[in-house]
Amino acid sequence: MSDKSTEVNFEFRQRLNKIIGGNHHNFCYQCGACVSLCPTAKYSTEFNPRTIMLMALLGLEDKLIAPDSIIWKCTNCYTCYERCPQDVRPVDVITALKNICVAEDRAPDIITRYSAGILDTGVSTPLSVAIAKRREKFGLPKFNITGYDEMKIILDREDSK
């Protein structure tokens, strides 16, 4: 028998419960259905949605909320969401964990830079001459960013709250 014991961090679990989608971890009974078709778990021995749900249930904040956390390997494919018999929505819990990371400035640098690029330009992939030529070759219209000004107004208002 092992002498190791784990103390549940209920404060962290309560914080996670307050984030949209975060409260679903409370319903996980560790069946493993979320792992069966997870593409990331298939190619990464480190990634396992079931383990992430267990860490959330235990409130392992230090492992979950960090720039090097395994949560950042999730591709948000929603396979775990579709497979879960308890409607736990592991992808929503992982997204809630990512949101906590961003709010606490604990996201990986690449995520911060990528997000800043979207806020600055309104697009996730920078437009280039090569992309413009490819669009023209396939008969696609010139790329036009619509709604960016409105998005900026909304985001600026959210920042001022």
N, C-alpha and C positions, 0 to 999 in steps of 0.2 A: 504494500500500500504506500502511496506517495504522501509525503509530508507537505508538499507544495499546496498552497491555497491561494486563491485569487479573490481579492476584495472587489466587489462591484462598485463602480463609480456612478452612483445614482445622479449626482449633479450633472455630469456630462450627458447622461441619458435624458434628463429633463431638458437640457439645452437642445439636444437633437430632436426631441419631441416637438419643440416649438417651431422648427424649420419645416416648411411645406414638404411633405413626403417623408420626413425623418421619423415620424412616429410609427411607421410600418414595421420597423425592426422588432417592435414589441410582440408581434404575432408569429415570428419565425420559430418553428419547432425543429429546425436543423435536419430536414428530410434529405437535402442534397439535390433536389430537382433542378435548382438554379444552375448547378455546375454541369449537368449532363450535356447540354448543347452550347455552353458558353464558348464562343470562339477564342476569347483571350485565355481562358483556362486550358483550352486545347493546346495552345502554343506556348504558354508560360506556366512553368511549374510553381511559380510564386503566387499567381493570381487564383483566387478561389472565392466566389461570391458568398458561399456558405461560411467560410472563415471570416469574411468581412462582417457578415451578419452576427456571428458569434462575438466578434470583437465589439460590435455596437451594443449587443446585449450585455456585455460585461462592462461597457463604458471605457474601453481602452483608448482613451483620448490621445495619449502620446504616440501611439502607433497609427491611429487613424487620421489625426490632424497634424500633418507634417508635409513639407515639400517632397520628401522621398516616400510618402505613403503609397501603398499598393493601389489605393483607390484611383490614382491617376492613370492606371493601365486600362481601366474600364473604357470600352468603346461606345457605350451607350446604345447598344444594338437592341435592347429590350427583350432579348431572348429569355432572360431570367424572369422578367415580368410575366411573359406569356406562359412559362412553364410552372410557375409557383402555384401549388394547390391551395395555399392560404391567402393569396392576394397580398403577399408581403411587399412586393415591388422592390426587390433589391436595388435596381437601377435608380429608383427614386431616393432610396436611403443613401446610396453612394453620391448622387447629385447633391443631396442635402449636406453630406459631409464635405463635398467640394466647396459648396457655398460657405460653410463655416470657415474653411481654409482661406478662401478669398477675403471674407469679411475680417479675418484676423491677420491678414497679410502673411499667410503661411503657404501660399500656393507656390509651385515651382516657378522659377524666373521665366521660363519659356511661355507658361500660361499667362503670366502678367504682361509680357511683351506682346503676345498674340492678341490679348484682349485690348490692350492699348491701341494696337494697329486698327482693330475694328472700330473702336471709338473715334479714332482720328480720321479714318477714311470711309467708314460705312461698309467696307467689304472685308471678307475673311481672306481672300486671296488677292494680293496686289495685282492691279491691271498692268499689262506690259504690251509693248509693240507686238511681241510674238503671239500673245493671246488675241489681240485685235486682228492680226492677220489670219489666225486660225478661224476665228469667228466669221470673218469675211469669206474665207475659203469654203466654209460649210453653209454659206448663205444666211448666217444669223445676223440679226441687226446689231448695230453698234451698242456696246454695253452702256446702259444709262442707269446711274444710281438714282432711284426714286425714293422719296420718303426720308432721305437722310437728314434733312433739315428738321423735320418733325421729330425724328428719333432723337436728335441732339437736344431739342427743347425738352422732351420728356426726361431724358437722362440727366440733363442739367438740373431740372426740378427735383428729381429723386436725390441727387447729390446734396441739394441745399436743405433737405429735411433733417 
